[in-house]
């Protein structure tokens, strides 16, 4: 039998077993991190993993005082002594620091060496649960010996009786010559091999027990970017990996600037890569053009090993709450699952959600309620988009109708004649619509088209109810037409009126 570690869990497998034998439900095409033990050279990262009875916390030590965690048998001294809304203290145990009778300001996640009654013989490790000022019996520096960089939600779960069961240094792999990523599920397993299948990310401001909204807008972009459960590495450097598939997104709020430590997840807010999602595999300073949106809580090894063009499986908390495009009954079920009160403008079995307030997931979870606006199903037209053959045009269409962020969007009816309906979404001047996927021989019935840059009417969207051998859906010649998909609900088009706002719902293939 072989012993392997699958996402940190010890497994026994038979000789000759392959990677496929231990994978269940892993997304096809997503790379897996493989760490072979024979050539692994470990080096300390300066961080420590604290296993507690309520979950695991990773602490990044600061300065010489951080060596406190290296003391033999220290875990046996760390039982929860007291906890309140601001902090949790583990101990007591003897130490040699000199307490100063003075309050200090602490941030959430700070780890403090303090004492009770200004007596170092009754010292405590104190975890700050929220920003506060207090005299914890620390030394003149404030006593901060580290920062919680992973597992902050555990701080809010600690209750009487909880203890630290184990303290281990977090190791990195100095030699990765035989550690790699692979999509080969036929890879033979080796004794001692470590396998990392996914990266777990917790959004900034979210724990199951507590939600804050300091980064609600930029976190919503993270949830949108990774909602399909994968991260495509468009760039890999010594400090980070970057997913660029939503790069070019505008109006991302600058909300939560902090140092970018290993495992920090950010979104760039300005520049050509604005909207890109970064996962850091080394510490770098904070940046004015990056908002912190999350923290890796599992699988940092996979992020370290990832190469350009790798697609990585992501497990994200929380899941995005976006009700647009859903039938009202389905939206009510989703709200119920999350313990959220849903208020609607109008009841009815045929209603489709076209907007929601609050608009971000964290705000909805924080307020525990959501108000939705609906439209009758007859006013919501289902479409399919053809990303395979017209990726650039589909991207433009989604961006200016709202379908990039939601499953429902809108655009005004511009003109109707014969069997043609034209729409005029508010496409920004200068937007490029490069010719692609032009009709050949015949423009099919119900095809959805957009006029490309070869014609004066670039950006006009149209549908023709019948096939045509000469003109496309926007009544332009074939060379001026990009086919971007098809309209499913063609019968609804006949009832539309000029200047009317029409709602569209994208149906995924």
C-alpha positions in Angstrom: 0.0 0.0 0.0 1.0 3.6 -0.7 0.4 6.6 1.6 -0.5 9.8 -0.1 -1.9 13.2 1.0 -4.9 14.4 -1.0 -5.7 18.0 -0.2 -4.1 17.5 3.2 -6.0 14.3 4.0 -4.0 11.1 4.5 -5.0 8.3 2.1 -4.0 4.7 1.6 -4.0 3.5 -2.0 -2.8 0.3 -3.8 0.4 -0.1 -5.7 0.0 1.0 -9.3 -2.8 3.4 -8.5 -3.2 6.4 -10.8 -4.3 10.0 -10.1 -7.7 9.3 -11.5 -8.4 6.7 -8.8 -8.4 9.4 -6.1 -10.2 12.1 -7.9 -14.0 12.5 -7.6 -15.8 15.3 -9.4 -12.7 17.2 -10.4 -13.4 19.6 -13.2 -12.0 18.3 -16.5 -9.0 20.2 -17.8 -8.1 21.8 -14.4 -4.5 21.3 -13.4 -3.5 19.5 -10.2 -0.5 20.3 -8.0 1.9 17.3 -7.5 4.6 17.4 -4.9 7.0 14.4 -4.9 8.7 13.7 -1.6 11.9 12.3 -2.9 13.4 15.7 -3.9 11.4 18.0 -1.7 13.6 20.4 0.2 11.7 22.3 2.8 12.4 25.8 4.0 10.6 27.7 6.7 8.3 30.5 5.6 8.2 32.3 9.0 4.6 31.3 9.4 3.0 28.8 11.8 -0.1 26.7 11.5 -2.2 26.5 14.7 -4.6 23.6 14.7 -7.4 24.3 17.2 -10.5 22.4 18.2 -12.5 25.0 16.2 -10.4 25.0 13.0 -7.0 25.9 11.6 -5.4 29.3 11.8 -2.2 30.4 10.0 -0.1 33.0 11.7 2.7 35.0 10.0 5.3 35.7 12.7 6.7 39.2 13.1 10.3 39.8 14.3 12.2 38.0 17.0 9.2 37.8 19.2 7.5 35.6 16.6 9.9 32.8 17.6 7.5 32.3 20.6 5.7 29.7 18.4 8.9 27.7 18.1 9.0 26.9 21.8 8.8 23.1 22.4 5.4 22.1 23.9 3.9 25.5 23.5 0.6 24.0 22.2 0.0 22.3 25.5 -0.2 25.8 27.2 -2.7 27.3 24.8 -6.3 26.8 26.1 -8.9 29.5 25.6 -8.9 31.5 28.9 -11.3 34.3 27.9 -13.0 35.7 24.9 -15.2 38.8 24.1 -16.2 40.7 21.0 -12.7 42.2 20.6 -10.2 39.5 21.4 -9.6 35.9 22.5 -6.8 34.9 24.9 -5.0 31.6 25.2 -3.0 30.6 28.2 -1.7 31.3 30.8 2.0 30.4 30.6 5.2 32.1 31.8 7.2 34.5 29.6 9.9 37.1 30.0 8.5 40.2 28.4 8.1 43.5 30.3 4.6 44.8 30.3 3.9 48.5 29.8 0.8 49.9 31.5 -0.4 51.6 28.3 -3.2 50.9 25.8 -2.4 50.1 22.1 -4.4 50.1 18.9 -4.9 46.6 17.4 -6.4 45.5 14.0 -8.4 42.4 13.3 -5.9 39.5 13.0 -3.2 40.9 15.1 -1.6 38.3 17.5 -0.4 39.8 20.7 1.8 38.6 23.6 0.3 40.1 26.7 -0.3 39.1 30.3 -2.9 39.4 33.1 -2.3 41.7 36.1 0.9 42.9 34.5 2.5 39.6 35.6 4.6 37.9 32.9 4.2 34.6 34.8 0.5 34.7 33.6 1.1 35.5 30.0 -1.4 35.0 27.1 -1.4 34.8 23.4 -4.2 37.2 22.4 -5.9 37.2 19.0 -7.6 40.5 18.0 -11.0 39.8 16.6 -11.8 43.4 15.6 -10.1 46.8 15.5 -9.9 48.1 19.1 -7.7 49.9 21.6 -6.8 48.1 24.8 -4.1 47.5 27.5 -3.4 43.8 27.2 -0.3 43.9 29.4 2.0 43.9 26.4 5.5 45.4 26.2 6.3 48.9 24.9 6.0 47.9 21.2 2.4 46.7 21.7 3.4 43.1 21.8 2.3 42.1 18.3 4.1 38.9 17.5 2.3 38.0 14.3 -0.7 38.4 12.0 -3.4 35.9 11.2 -3.2 35.4 7.4 -5.5 32.4 7.0 -8.5 31.1 9.0 -9.7 34.4 10.4 -13.2 33.0 10.6 -12.0 30.6 13.3 -11.4 33.6 15.6 -15.1 34.2 15.7 -15.9 30.5 16.5 -13.8 30.0 19.6 -15.8 29.3 22.7 -15.1 28.0 26.2 -13.2 24.7 26.1 -11.4 25.3 22.8 -7.7 24.6 22.8 -4.7 24.7 20.4 -3.9 21.1 19.7 -0.8 21.5 17.5 1.6 24.2 16.3 3.6 23.5 13.1 5.9 25.7 11.0 4.5 26.3 7.5 7.0 25.0 5.0 7.7 26.0 1.4 9.3 23.9 -1.2 12.7 25.4 -2.1 13.2 22.8 -4.9 10.3 22.4 -7.2 12.3 20.5 -9.9 10.1 17.5 -9.5 7.0 19.3 -8.2 4.7 20.4 -10.9 1.1 20.8 -12.2 -0.5 18.3 -14.4 -3.8 17.4 -16.1 -2.7 13.8 -16.7 -5.1 11.7 -14.7 -3.1 8.6 -15.6 -0.1 9.7 -13.5 1.2 6.9 -11.3 1.0 7.7 -7.6 4.1 7.5 -5.4 4.5 6.8 -1.7 4.5 10.1 0.2 3.2 12.1 -2.7 1.1 15.3 -1.9 -1.7 16.1 -4.3 -3.5 19.5 -4.3 -6.6 19.6 -6.4 -8.0 23.1 -5.9 -7.5 26.5 -4.4 -10.0 27.6 -1.6 -10.7 31.3 -1.3 -12.7 33.1 1.3 -13.9 36.6 0.2 -12.8 39.6 2.2 -15.4 40.4 4.9 -17.0 37.0 4.9 -17.3 34.3 7.4 -20.3 32.0 8.0 -20.8 33.7 11.3 -20.0 37.3 10.5 -20.2 39.5 7.3 -18.7 42.9 6.8 -19.1 45.1 3.8 -15.8 47.1 3.6 -15.0 45.5 0.2 -18.5 44.6 -1.0 -18.2 46.2 -4.5 -14.8 44.7 -5.4 -15.6 41.4 -3.8 -18.6 41.2 -6.2 -16.2 41.4 -9.1 -14.2 38.5 -7.6 -17.4 36.4 -7.2 -18.3 37.2 -10.8 -14.8 36.5 -12.2 -14.6 33.1 -10.4 -18.2 32.0 -10.3 -17.6 29.2 -12.9 -15.1 27.6 -10.4 -11.9 28.1 -12.3 -8.9 30.5 -12.5 -7.0 30.7 -15.8 -3.4 31.7 -15.4 -2.8 34.4 -17.9 0.4 35.5 -16.3 2.7 33.8 -13.7 5.5 35.7 -12.0 7.7 35.1 -9.0 5.2 37.1 -6.9 1.7 36.3 -8.3 -0.5 34.5 -10.8 -3.1 36.5 -12.7 -6.4 35.7 -14.3 -7.1 38.2 -17.1 -10.4 37.1 -18.5 -12.3 40.0 -17.1 -9.5 42.5 -17.6 -10.7 45.8 -19.0 -13.6 46.1 -16.6 -14.3 49.6 -15.6 -15.6 51.2 -12.4 -14.1 48.7 -9.9 -14.2 50.5 -6.6 -11.0 51.1 -4.7 -12.1 49.8 -1.3 -9.7 47.8 0.8 -6.0 48.5 0.5 -3.7 46.2 2.6 -0.3 44.6 2.2 -0.4 41.8 -0.3 1.0 38.8 1.5 1.3 35.3 0.2 -2.2 34.0 -0.3 -3.8 37.4 -0.6 -6.2 37.8 -3.5 -6.7 41.2 -5.1 -8.4 42.9 -8.0 -6.7 45.6 -10.0 -8.8 48.7 -10.1 -7.1 50.8 -12.9 -4.9 50.3 -15.9 -5.0 47.9 -18.8 -5.3 44.9 -16.4 -8.1 46.5 -14.4 -10.5 43.7 -13.4 -7.8 41.1 -13.4 -7.7 38.8 -10.4 -4.3 38.3 -8.6 -3.3 35.5 -6.2 0.0 36.3 -4.5 2.6 33.6 -3.9 5.1 36.0 -2.2 4.8 39.1 0.0 4.7 42.5 -1.7 3.7 46.0 -0.4 0.1 47.3 -0.7 -0.8 49.2 -3.9 -3.1 52.1 -4.7 -4.4 50.3 -7.7 -5.2 47.0 -6.0 -8.1 46.2 -3.7 -7.8 43.1 -1.4 -10.8 40.9 -2.1 -10.0 37.6 -0.5 -7.6 35.1 1.1 -6.4 31.7 0.0 -7.4 29.3 2.8 -6.5 26.1 1.0 -4.1 25.1 -1.8 -1.5 27.8 -1.8 0.9 25.1 -3.0 -1.1 24.9 -6.2 -0.8 28.6 -6.7 3.0 28.4 -6.2 3.4 25.7 -8.8 1.0 27.1 -11.4 2.3 27.9 -14.8 0.9 30.2 -17.5 -2.1 28.8 -19.3 -2.9 26.4 -16.4 -6.6 26.3 -15.5 -7.0 25.9 -11.7 -10.1 24.7 -9.9 -11.4 27.2 -7.4 -13.7 26.8 -4.4 -15.0 30.2 -3.3 -16.9 31.3 -0.3 -19.5 32.7 -0.4 -21.2 31.9 -3.7 -22.5 34.9 -5.6 -26.2 35.9 -4.9 -27.3 37.3 -8.3 -31.0 36.8 -8.8 -31.4 38.6 -12.2 -32.8 36.4 -14.9 -34.3 33.8 -12.5 -38.0 33.1 -12.4 -39.4 34.7 -9.2 -40.1 31.3 -7.7 -36.5 30.2 -8.1 -35.2 33.5 -6.6 -37.4 32.9 -3.6 -35.9 29.5 -3.2 -32.4 30.9 -3.3 -33.2 33.5 -0.8 -34.7 30.9 1.5 -31.6 28.8 1.3 -29.5 31.7 2.5 -31.9 32.8 5.2 -32.7 36.0 3.4 -36.0 37.8 3.3 -37.1 38.5 -0.3 -39.5 41.3 -1.1 -40.9 41.6 -4.7 -42.7 44.4 -6.5 -45.3 42.0 -7.8 -46.2 38.3 -7.2 -46.9 35.9 -10.0 -45.8 32.6 -11.4 -44.7 34.2 -14.7 -42.5 36.9 -13.3 -38.8 37.2 -14.1 -36.3 39.1 -11.8 -34.8 42.1 -13.7 -33.1 43.9 -10.8 -32.2 43.5 -7.2 -31.3 45.8 -4.3 -28.8 45.5 -2.6 -26.8 44.6 -5.7 -23.8 43.0 -4.0 -23.7 39.6 -2.4 -22.0 40.8 0.9 -24.6 43.6 1.3 -27.4 41.1 0.8 -25.9 38.7 3.4 -25.2 41.6 5.8 -28.7 43.0 5.6 -30.4 39.5 5.4 -32.9 40.9 2.9 -33.2 41.7 -0.8 -35.8 43.7 -2.8 -36.4 42.5 -6.4 -38.1 44.1 -9.4 -39.7 41.7 -11.9 -41.2 41.8 -15.4 -43.7 39.4 -16.9 -42.1 36.5 -18.8 -43.6 37.8 -22.1 -41.4 40.9 -21.8 -38.2 38.9 -21.2 -36.6 37.4 -24.3 -34.3 34.4 -24.1 -31.2 34.3 -26.3 -28.2 32.2 -26.8 -24.8 33.7 -27.6 -22.1 32.1 -29.7 -18.8 32.6 -27.9 -17.1 29.9 -29.9 -17.4 31.7 -33.2 -17.9 35.3 -32.2 -16.0 35.8 -28.9 -15.1 39.5 -29.3 -18.6 40.6 -30.5 -20.3 38.6 -27.7 -18.0 40.3 -25.2 -19.1 43.7 -26.5 -22.7 42.8 -26.5 -22.6 41.5 -22.9 -20.7 44.5 -21.7 -23.2 47.0 -22.9 -26.4 45.2 -22.1 -25.5 44.0 -18.6 -25.1 40.4 -19.5 -21.5 40.5 -18.5 -22.4 40.8 -14.8 -25.9 39.1 -14.8 -28.0 36.5 -16.6 -30.5 39.3 -17.5 -29.9 42.5 -19.3 -31.7 45.2 -21.3 -31.6 47.2 -24.5 -34.1 49.6 -26.2 -36.0 48.7 -29.4 -34.8 51.1 -32.1 -36.9 50.3 -35.2 -39.2 47.6 -36.6 -40.0 46.9 -40.2 -41.1 43.8 -42.1 -39.7 40.8 -40.1 -36.7 42.8 -38.7 -36.4 44.2 -35.2 -33.4 46.5 -34.5 -32.0 47.4 -31.0 -29.6 50.1 -30.0 -27.6 49.3 -26.9 -25.6 52.2 -25.4 -22.3 51.1 -26.9 -19.5 53.5 -26.0 -17.9 55.5 -28.8 -14.6 54.0 -30.0 -15.6 50.4 -29.1 -14.1 48.1 -31.6 -16.4 45.6 -33.3 -14.0 43.6 -35.5 -15.6 41.6 -38.3 -16.1 37.9 -37.3 -18.5 35.1 -37.9 -20.1 36.7 -40.9 -22.9 34.9 -42.7 -22.1 32.8 -45.7 -24.7 31.9 -48.3 -27.6 32.7 -46.0 -28.4 34.5 -42.8 -30.4 32.0 -40.8 -33.8 32.8 -39.3 -33.8 34.1 -35.7 -30.1 34.8 -35.9 -28.9 37.7 -33.6 -26.4 40.0 -35.2 -24.4 43.1 -34.6 -23.2 45.5 -37.2 -19.3 45.6 -37.3 -16.9 48.4 -37.8 -17.0 48.2 -41.6 -20.3 50.0 -41.7 -21.5 53.4 -40.4 -24.1 51.8 -38.2 -21.6 49.8 -36.1 -23.1 48.6 -32.8 -26.6 48.2 -34.0 -28.1 44.9 -32.9 -30.8 43.1 -34.9 -32.8 39.9 -35.5 -34.6 38.8 -38.6 -37.4 36.3 -38.2 -36.8 34.6 -41.6 -33.7 33.5 -43.4 -32.2 35.9 -46.0 -29.7 35.3 -48.8 -28.4 38.8 -49.1 -28.8 40.8 -45.8 -28.0 39.9 -42.2 -30.1 40.5 -39.0 -29.4 44.2 -39.0 -30.2 44.6 -42.7 -26.6 45.2 -43.6 -24.7 43.2 -46.2 -23.0 40.0 -44.9 -19.6 41.7 -44.8 -21.0 44.2 -42.3 -22.7 41.7 -40.1 -21.3 39.6 -37.2 -23.6 36.8 -36.1 -23.4 36.6 -32.2 -26.1 34.1 -31.4 -29.8 33.4 -31.8 -33.1 34.5 -30.3 -35.1 31.7 -28.7 -38.4 33.6 -28.0 -39.1 34.8 -31.5 -42.8 35.0 -30.9 -42.3 37.7 -28.3 -40.5 39.9 -30.8 -43.8 40.5 -32.7 -45.3 42.3 -29.7 -42.5 44.8 -29.2 -43.0 48.5 -29.9 -40.4 51.0 -30.9 -38.5 52.9 -28.1 -39.7 50.1 -25.7 -37.1 48.8 -23.3 -36.7 45.0 -23.8 -35.3 42.6 -21.2 -33.1 39.8 -22.4 -32.1 36.6 -20.6 -29.1 34.6 -21.6 -29.6 30.8 -21.8 -26.3 29.0 -21.5 -25.5 26.3 -24.0 
